[in-house]
Structures are given as C-alpha cells and as structure tokens.
Amino acid sequence: MGDVVHGLVALAAARHHLPGLRVHWVVESAFADLVRRSPMVEQVHEVAIRQWRKDLLRPGRLTRTLDEMRHAIGSLRSQSYDLVVDAQGLVKSAVLSRLTRLQGQGQRWGFDAQSARERPAAWAVDQAVRSPPTHHAIRRLLTLLGSAVGNPLVAAIGGSHDGGALLQGPRDPGWPQPLAFDPELVFQSQPHSKASMLAGADVPQLQSAGYVLLVHGTSRAEKSWPVDYWQQLALQVVERGLVPVFPSGQRQDYARAQEMAHQVGGLALAPRSLAETGEWLASARAVVGVDSGLTHWAAAMGRPTLGLFLATPVSRFGLGWAPRALSLEGRDCRPEQAMVQLEALMQLDANRTATRTAS
C-alpha cells in the first residue's frame, strides 16, 4: 500500500509539469479502491497476484484462478501505451510491465539493477534509470518518472515554501521543504460518504469536537508501538477534548483496538473497505501512526500527520515530503514527545484554516 501512496504523491507533484499526461494504473485488487479515488487515474487494471499464488496450490481452485489470470491479462493487453513505467522494481511488476502492449516507438522504463528492489526486474525494461536505494522512495519515483517522460524539471522537483519550516520539529533528511502538490489529486473525498460515516459511528463528539485517528496496526512486529504508549497518548488526546479513534486492518488489530478504546473511552473501528477508511483519514483532526500505508495515505491527503518510525529509516520513508506532517524516529518515539508534535501540527493546521477563512 505504501508503494501505491508514494506513486500517487510523485505523480501529483509532477502533475504541474505534465498537464497532458493520461494515466492507467496496474494495482493489486486489495488496493484498487485507493487508486480509484484519485482523479489523476483514468483507468485501473486489477491483478490479484498475492491471492493467485495461494490459490494455485489449493485443490479445486486451479481452473478458477487461471481464468481470473487470463481475464486480468486480457484487460491489461486490450490497450496499447506510449510509455510503461515499472515503479516498484520487483520481479512481479516487471512481468506485468512486459505483458503490457506498447504503441509505436513506446518503451518500458524502470530502475537499473543497482536501484531496483529485486535486481532481475531491471532485465525487463528497455530504459533503465539509476536512483540509489538509499534515497527517499518518493524522490526515487520522481527521478524515474522525470526520466521516462523526458522532463528534467520533474526529476529535479525539490519542494515548495508552503510553511513547512513553521513545524516545531526536525525536517526529514533530504526534505528541507515539503513537496508542492494538491492532496485532492491523491484522494477525492465524497461528502455523502463522510456524513453517513460519522452518523453511523454513534459518538456525538466526533462531529462536535473532532477526533484523532491512531493508526496502530502494521504488518511487521518491529514497526509496532507498545500498547501502553498508545493508551498514554490517547488519554492526552481525551484531555484535550478530542476522541481517539483506533482503525483496524485485520482481525487481531480490531481486538487490540477494542481493548485500547475501552481503556481510554475512545472508538474502535472494525475492518472496513479502503474507500471508507480513506474517508475516516480525510475527516480526522489529525493522524498519528506507525510506518504503514494508512499513515502515508493520511499525509498524502494533507491531514496533520505524525509518523512514528521505529524500525525503518526516516531518510528513506519519512513524511518530510508532506506539507502537514512530521516524523519521529527511534528513541524520540515517546508518548510525551508525540503529543508535543501532534499539538504543533494541529495548531499549524488551525492557523492555516483561520487564515483561509479570513481571506
């Protein structure tokens, strides 16, 4: 999911220089809703490689799985393209790149063997681009995209003067200023979905006072923040008149969310679609989360977002590219420090809102 969000951010940042670009996107079915909510993407091609791998070995599922694969490949090859960009640099994305049809003198672009996440992926491209793996993921994508479209301005995008320096915390290495992009290009909120979402939660304070979304779930245990830290932070959120909301991506996440919500008087969200989860992110006063797709998505939507990087380097994955986000790393990830930065983010957001209203 993080790869998809980073790709959307890079595309949104490059959009000013590429106004005529038409984009189709190949994405895992689990994340298709995320891409569909971006107005930049004209058509979405779904694949289910993760599920296909499992189903090919299950008795009675082979025929159905092969039919699904043929249908997905047929849809992908039903059109031809001027340009194909492998933004992941994995063997599976390289295979999909080769399956895509090119038009005229079109070429396939991707990372070279020293830059790709899986070296064999470089063999599938016609034009390979070097972008060191030590660079931030979004900067790598901008380098690749700029090279592919022949626009050096895209590759050289550095950022804007959107007030990032006012944040009361360190900027991430490599991002002295955030990128300039329109968050609505990443996620287009639907007002009727937002209204029904809040009404269905049956917690009046959500609308009257607002809420802070605490993204506690992650697929890797080393990225997790201790439960007692989440509870300490949530209690400080409650003291400030806001509701702590704990989303869930999996069943075990929901059990933990229910326990924490019960302890602090917050709200636990059962697993739900990405589209609905996106509305919860877009409506939050602020978001605090570990290094996960949801945290990056919230930052890409322009929400005040604090990222907690406990096992991954801020230099490669931090939120410094976002205009309303900060990152804490390693030992700095303590509840008291998180609350200080969270308040700074919300105050900056309130000041900006008041300025827009006055003008």
N, C-alpha and C positions, 0 to 999 in steps of 0.2 A: 504493500500500500504506500509505503514511503517513497518508493521509486516513482509511482504514479503522481503523487503530490509534487515531488521535485520536478518532474517533467512538465506539469501544468504551470508551475511557477516560472520555470525557464521560458516556456512558450509565452506566458503572459508578459514577462519582462521584455521579450524580444518583439512583441506584437507591434509596438510603435514603429519599428524599423521594417516590419514585414506586413503591411496592411492588407495586401492582396493574397496572403497565404491561406490556402484551404487545407484543412487538416482532417485526416481519418486516423483512428487510433485502434490498435490491437491490444486487448487487455484481458486479463483473467476475468471470468464471469463474476467472481466474488467481488471485484472492484469496478464492475461496469457502471453501477449507479454513480460512482464518484465522477467518472469521466462524462457521463451523460448530463450532469448538472453544470458542465462548463459550456458556455455559449461559443467558445472557440472551436469546439469539436463538431464537425459536420456529420460524421458517421462513426459509429462504434462497432468494431468487429470483436465478438466474444470468442474466447477459447477457454477450455477448462483442463489445462494440462495437468494440474495437480490431481484433479479427480480422475482423469483418464488413466494416469499412472496406477492408481489404486484399482480401478475397475477392470483393467486389462487382465489382472490376476485373479479376479473374483469369478467363481463359477456362474454361468448364466448371464454374465454382463458383457461378454466379449462382442457379440453382434451389435448390441445397442451402442456400446462405446465406439466401435468402428463407424457406425452410422453417424454418430454425433461428430466424430472427427472429419468424416467426409463432408458433412454439411458445413462445418466451420471453415474448412479449407476451400470449399467451393465458393462460399460467400466472400472469403478473402481474395480469391482469384477472379471474382466476377468483374473486377475493375482493374485498370492499369494506372500507374502513378509515374509522375515525373521524378520523384525523389522518395527513397525509402531510408529512414534513419533508425538504426538499432540503438535505442537509448539505454538499454540495460547492459549490453556487453556480456550476455550469458549464452550458453550453447542453445538453450531453448528459444531465446529471442532471435538468435542468429538463424536457426532453422526456419522460423516464421518469416524472417526477412527474405530468405532465399525462396520461399514459397510464393511470395508476393510478386505480381507481374509488373514489369516496368514498361514505360511508354517511350518510344523513340530512343533518344540517347540518354535516358534516365539511368541513374546509378544508385547503388546501395552504399550508404555511409555508416561508419561505426568506429569504435575505438580500435587502436592498434594493439598488438599483442602485449605490449608493456602497460597499456592503460585499461584493457578490458578486464572485467572481474573474473572471467574464465578465458584463458589465453586462446583456446581453439575458436572462440567466437570471432576472432579477427580474421580467420580464414574465409569467412562467408561474405566479407564486404568487398566492394570494388575500390572504395577510397577509405583509407584508414587515417584516423586523427589521433594525435598524441595529446593526452591530457592526464597528467600524473594522478594516480590513485590517492595520493596524499592531499590533493586539492579538495575543496568542498564539493559535494555531489552536484549542487546546482551550478557552480562555476564550471565544472566538467561538462555538464549538459549544454551550457551556453557556448562553450568553446566548440563542441561538436556541432551544434545547430548552426552557429555562425559560419563554420567552415563549409557545412553542407549546402547552405543557401548562398554562399559566396558573399556574405555581408560581414566585413570585419568589425563593424560597429556592434553587432550582436555579440561576437566573441569578446569584445572589449568592455561590455557593459560593467560598470563599477557600482553604480548606485545613485541615489538622489540625496537631496538635502531636505528630507521630509521630517526633520525633528528628531531623528534617531539619537542625536547627541544629547538630547534632553533626558534620556533614560538614566535612572540612577543606578547604573550597573555597568560592568565592563562590556564593550562590544566584543563579538566573537572575532577570533583571528581571521584576517582576510576580508572582513566586512566592516570597515570603519564607518560606512553609511549603508543603510538598507537599500535594497533594490526598489526602483520605481515601477510599480505595476498596479493594475486595477484588480482588487480582490474579487470583484464580481465576475471577472473573466475566469476565475478558478471555480467559484461556486455561486450559482444564481439561486437565491432563496425564494421560496414561494410563500407569500403572506398567508394564504389559506391553510397551508400545512403547518405553519408556525402557530397560528391561532388554535387549531384543533389539538396540536401537541400540548400546549400549555394548559388548555382547558381539561384535557384528559388526565393530566397529572394530579389534579385534585389537591394542589398545595397552593393556597391563595398567595403566599409570599413570593412565589415565583414571578408573578406579574407585578405585584406591588413594590417589592424590594429588589428583585433580581436574584440571580444565582451564579455561583462559581462552579464550573464543571471540573471535577478532579479525575483525570484520566490515569487510573491506577493499573490497568491491565497491560501486559506485554507478553510477547511470545518467548522471551528469553529471561530466565530467572535472574541473571546477573544485572539486568536493567531495572529490576523491581526496587521500589522504595518500601521500607518497613511499614507494616500496618499501623503501628503506634505513631509513626511520623505523619501518616495521612490523617489520623484522628486528631493529633495535635494541631495540624494546620486547619482541619475542618472546624474545630472548636473556635479558632481565631476568626474564621470566616463567619461563624454564627454570631460571635460577639460584635461584629460589625454590621449586623442586621441582614446578612445575606444567607441564602440557602445553599449548603454544599450538596452537589448532585454527583453521584457516582455512576458512570455508564458501565456497561458490560459488553464484552465481545464474545465471551464463551460462558458456559455454564458455571465453571469454577470461579470466573470473575464475578458472576452475579451473586454467588454465595458470599464472597468476600465483601461485595458492595452492600449487600443487605446487612451484614454484621456491622460494618462501619457506619452505615446510615442510621442504624438503630442506636448505636452508641452516642452519636452526636446530634440526633434529631434532623438528619438530612433525608435525601431521597435517593433510592437505588433504582436504576433503570435496567429492566430486563433486556436481553439481547434483542436488537431490532435491525431493520434494514439500514444500509449505509445512507440512503436518502433521508430517512428520519433522524438518524444520528447527526447528519450534517446540519439539519435544522436546529438541533439542540446546541451544537457548537456555535452556529451563527447567531443564536439568540442569547448566549451567555454574556454576563458582565465581564467575565474573564475565564481563562482556562489555565489550569496547572496540570502538567502531565510528564510522565517519563518519556524517554525517546521511543515514540511509537507513531504509527501512521496518523492516528487521530490528533495527536499534539501538533504535528507538522501541518495537518489539514487546517486546524484552527488558526495557526499563524498565517497560513496562506489566505484565509478568509479575512484577514485583517483584524481578528479579535485580539485583545490584550492577552498574550500567551507567555507563560513561564515554562521553559523546558528544563527538566531535571536529567542531566546526563551522568549516569553513574558508572557506565561501563563502555561507553562509546565516546570518542574524542569530539569535543565541540568544534575543533578545527575542520573536521570533515562533515559533521552532521548538525552543527548548532543552528540556532534560529536567527543569527545576525542578519540574514537577508531580509527578514520581515520587518516592516515599519513599526510594529507594536509588539515586539517580542524581545525577551531576554533569555539567556541560558545560564544555568548554574551547573558546575561540573565537580564531580568527586566530593571532596570534603566540604565544599560550600553548600552542598545539598542538605541543609538542615532546616527544620520547620520554621525557626525564627527568622533565618535569612530569607527563606522562601516568602514569608509573609511581608517582609520589608520590600522585596522586589515586586511582589504582587500588588501592594498598595501603590507603589510608584507607577506601575503600569496602568492601574485603574484611574489614578489621578491624572495622568497624562491624557488618557482617553477622555475623561470628563472635561478637561480643559479644551481639548480639540473640539469636542461636541459643542461646548458653550461658545467657542469662537465661531463655529459654523452657524450656530443659531443666531448670534448677534449680527453676523454679516448678512 
